Amino acid sequence: MNLSVIGTGYVGLVSGTCFAEMGNNVLCVDNNHEKLKKLLNGTIPIYEPGLEILFHRNIEKKRLLFTDDLKKAVLQTDIIFLCLPTPQGENGSADLKHVFEVTHEIGKILKELGNVDFKIIVNKSTVPVGTSKQATEILEKYGLKNFEVVSNPEFLREGYAVEDFMKPDRIIVGAKSQHVFDKLKTLYEPFVRQGNPIFEMDPESSEVTKYAANSYLAMRITYMNELANFCEVVGANVEMVRKGIGSDTRIGKRFLFPGIGYGGSCFPKDVNALIKTAEDFGSEMKILKSVDEVNKAQKLIIVKKLLNHFKNDIKNKRFAVWGLAFKPNTDDMREAPSIVIIKELVKHGAKVIGYDPAAMGNAKFYLNDLLEYSEDQYSLLEGADGLLVLTEWNEFRNPDFNLISSKLKSKLIFDGRNVFDTDKMKELGFTYYSIGRRVVI
């Protein structure tokens, strides 16, 4: 099939590349000329494991092309995917400016072209319920009839996006006509050969499904974080509790790991967007409001532990930070807990030096000169008053503890991701703070 993907951000680039890998001809469109130049030169502007091989292979096969010519994309392709940013607005709602601007442009192009083949415009961006209807109304204002707007949300985990796209748990298609369902089913069938379902539903249900899924996962994480804080108070071990409840098949094991709060481009934005959309329709989301409040507070839980340890005096203390990205296997710093934590430490007069395997460039954008940056996970420990683990990268899981001990001023670790075993920390003589477990002294 001939497809176009409008927007080459995280979702757009992964989607376009994976569609091309299945033999489709994909034309990716972006108006960011700096990014477009990188793509045309064969440089991937995001960090995503497994993407590079597919990216270069399909460019070489000429199945994956890049342009800033939207008109060309609309003219040459029958299925147009909108993979545009929908950032959180000031009032918490999703900002649909980019989605509607491109929809207007498509309307103008199709009106100018006149009698064209049927166009399927697929919204892969995360958008509130009713967006497909609004986009349809925009296109109808240009006198267009030979089209349909479809909701087809993505469920990609950063760090595992290629795997998730190539072998999805499910595909959600929100459309109105069987012709469109059949067309998209044909497109997606190679990705679900193992029998995973393609769900056909109306656009409104599809739009709600995306927000409902992300908000529910955010709720699970937040519940475990709140439970972890309770476990500390009563002397329980949240890791034991997690295993106990995760073995219940009604609950399952995933998204039950406590920590310092969720971040990234999806959960914070989608939770707030669903809260705001519900308010607009007169339906209050009380649970999600609590989820948002608890998550914001959880980002500071490690700072509270640190301040308590130092009796609220950390002026001119030096702290090393392992992990800046909001999660491992990504360079994404959006809504990362590390941003909140580092700013709070600096606010109390501390000096911070950080290291991350992938997110150093983006960290400099979000944190500027608030901290020093190290290219090595051990050199930044020299003379530090303590180590904070804020992202659970695999390379942090089995470090050289003797080297850590020799470089730190004192054997002190604040682990916001429960990367290390408490018994081992005690055996090695560390003072060790984690989430939902006893303090090792």
Secondary structure, DSSP 8 states (H G I E B T S, - for coil): -EEEEE--SHHHHHHHHHHHHTT-EEEEE---HHHHHHHHTT--SS--TTHHHHHHHHHHTT-EEEES-HHHHHHH-SEEEE-----B-TTSSB--HHHHHHHHHHHHHHHHH-S---EEEEE-S---TTHHHHHHHHHHTTT--SEEEEE------TTSHHHHHHS-S-EEEE-S-HHHHHHHHHHHGGGGTT---EEEE-HHHHHHHHHHHHHHHHHHHHHHHHHHHHHHHHT--HHHHHHHHHTSTTT-STT----S---SSSHHHHHHHHHHHHHHTT---HHHHHHHHHHHHHTTHHHHHHHHHTTT--TT-EEEEE--SSSTT----TT-HHHHHHHHHHHTT-EEEEE-SS-HHHHHHHHTTSSEE-SSTTGGGTT-SEEEE-S--GGGSS--HHHHHHHSSS-EEEETT--S-HHHHHHHT-EEE-SSS--B-
